[in-house]
Structures are given as structure tokens and as C-alpha cells.
């Protein structure tokens, strides 16, 4: 679960940066 969360954080951050 920790690995999944750690990998999910950068993905969400990338999406937030790409969307705007």
C-alpha cells in the first residue's frame, strides 16, 4: 500500500501540472 500511494502521488501531481 505504501508503494502504491508513493507512486500515486507523483501521478496526481503530474496530472495537476498538465491539466492547467
N, C-alpha and C positions, 0 to 999 in steps of 0.2 A: 504493500500500500504506500509506503514512503517513497519507493522508487516511482510508482505511478504518479503520485502527487508532484514529485520533483520534476517529472517530465511534463506534467500537465501545466505547471506554472509558466515555463518559457513559451509553451504553445499559446496559452491565453494571452501572454504579453505580446507575442508576435502578432496575433490577430488584432489586438487593440491598436498596435502601431500601424498595421496595414490598413485597417478599416478607414481611419480618418485620412 
